[in-house]
Amino acid sequence: PALDYWLRRELAQELLASSYWPEDERKQELDTLEQNWRRQHDPAEFGLSDQQLRDKLLVAPCCRHWARKQWQQRLETLYLERKQQLDRASCSLLRLSDKHLALELYHRIRAGEASFASLALEYGEGPERFKGGLLTLQPLAQMPLGLAPLLNRMEVGELLSPQRLGKGFALVQLECFEPAQLNSATEEILLAQELQAWLQQLVLYVRAHLTSSDAALTLNS
């Protein structure tokens, strides 16, 4: 984490030295960030001066603009490569260890004898049972338990018969599906992913270099 943050600060300095992000836009965004931050925190509690606070708040948006500068031309390609991961869905999930019970509950839901939510609350074995089995709207890539491939081929409202899921079985019903679009929000997600992947590789390189340097110093001493 320390190396990651140090690298992000270096990127922020590199961007500030360029003319890519106009100063008036930068000041406006920073003012908004500072106002929002101060509504919830007191800089004195963190031992920060006003300038230190602004310097820290500036790192994240600078990195965001730096990423756009680097990968703006690849956004459409990245979108096409990752579209299925960016599609969003919500579903109801009822996990059970007993296949026969799962099949019984499936038929009860299909027959309208009980709601998915009530059965999930009564019989579900996963933490989602406390929300009636509901997994809220989120990118398919963030769906747990390998649900993404199932949801990607379902119709809204469709209830699947018991599926093998991990060590048990599950009933899955698709509640909502939102195909991804290449808009500003999606662009920010793609750029953040590219930046994170690039930084992870750089952190490994820097850490290896520092470790080898430490080892050389130890041997020399």
ZIRA-V321055 format. One record per backbone hydrogen bond with DSSP energy under -0.5 kcal/mol. CO is the residue of the C=O (numbers start at 0). NH is the residue of the N-H. If there is no record, write none. Layout:
co=CO nh=NH
co=CO nh=NH
//
This chain:
co=0 nh=4
co=1 nh=5
co=2 nh=6
co=3 nh=7
co=4 nh=8
co=5 nh=9
co=6 nh=10
co=7 nh=11
co=8 nh=12
co=9 nh=13
co=10 nh=14
co=11 nh=15
co=12 nh=16
co=14 nh=17
co=19 nh=21
co=21 nh=25
co=22 nh=26
co=23 nh=27
co=24 nh=28
co=25 nh=29
co=26 nh=30
co=27 nh=31
co=28 nh=32
co=29 nh=33
co=30 nh=34
co=31 nh=35
co=32 nh=36
co=33 nh=37
co=34 nh=38
co=36 nh=39
co=36 nh=40
co=41 nh=44
co=41 nh=45
co=42 nh=45
co=42 nh=47
co=43 nh=46
co=48 nh=52
co=49 nh=53
co=50 nh=54
co=51 nh=55
co=52 nh=56
co=53 nh=57
co=54 nh=58
co=55 nh=58
co=55 nh=59
co=56 nh=60
co=57 nh=61
co=58 nh=62
co=59 nh=63
co=60 nh=64
co=61 nh=65
co=62 nh=66
co=63 nh=67
co=64 nh=68
co=65 nh=69
co=66 nh=70
co=67 nh=71
co=70 nh=73
co=71 nh=74
co=73 nh=77
co=74 nh=78
co=75 nh=79
co=76 nh=80
co=77 nh=81
co=78 nh=82
co=81 nh=84
co=81 nh=85
co=82 nh=85
co=82 nh=86
co=84 nh=140
co=86 nh=139
co=87 nh=177
co=88 nh=137
co=89 nh=174
co=89 nh=175
co=90 nh=134
co=91 nh=172
co=93 nh=170
co=94 nh=124
co=95 nh=168
co=96 nh=98
co=97 nh=101
co=98 nh=102
co=99 nh=103
co=100 nh=104
co=101 nh=105
co=102 nh=106
co=103 nh=107
co=104 nh=108
co=105 nh=109
co=106 nh=110
co=107 nh=112
co=107 nh=113
co=108 nh=111
co=114 nh=118
co=115 nh=119
co=116 nh=120
co=117 nh=121
co=118 nh=122
co=118 nh=123
co=119 nh=123
co=125 nh=128
co=126 nh=129
co=127 nh=130
co=127 nh=132
co=128 nh=131
co=130 nh=133
co=132 nh=92
co=133 nh=135
co=134 nh=90
co=137 nh=88
co=138 nh=141
co=139 nh=142
co=142 nh=145
co=143 nh=146
co=146 nh=149
co=146 nh=150
co=147 nh=151
co=148 nh=152
co=149 nh=152
co=150 nh=153
co=154 nh=157
co=157 nh=159
co=157 nh=173
co=159 nh=171
co=162 nh=169
co=164 nh=167
co=167 nh=164
co=168 nh=95
co=169 nh=162
co=170 nh=93
co=171 nh=159
co=172 nh=91
co=172 nh=174
co=173 nh=156
co=175 nh=89
co=176 nh=178
co=177 nh=87
co=180 nh=182
co=182 nh=186
co=183 nh=187
co=184 nh=188
co=185 nh=189
co=186 nh=190
co=187 nh=191
co=188 nh=192
co=189 nh=193
co=190 nh=194
co=191 nh=195
co=192 nh=196
co=193 nh=197
co=194 nh=198
co=195 nh=199
co=196 nh=200
co=197 nh=201
co=198 nh=202
co=199 nh=203
co=200 nh=204
co=201 nh=205
co=202 nh=206
co=203 nh=207
co=204 nh=208
co=205 nh=209
co=206 nh=210
co=207 nh=211
co=208 nh=212
co=209 nh=213
co=210 nh=214
co=211 nh=215
co=212 nh=216
co=213 nh=217
co=214 nh=218
co=215 nh=219
co=216 nh=220
//
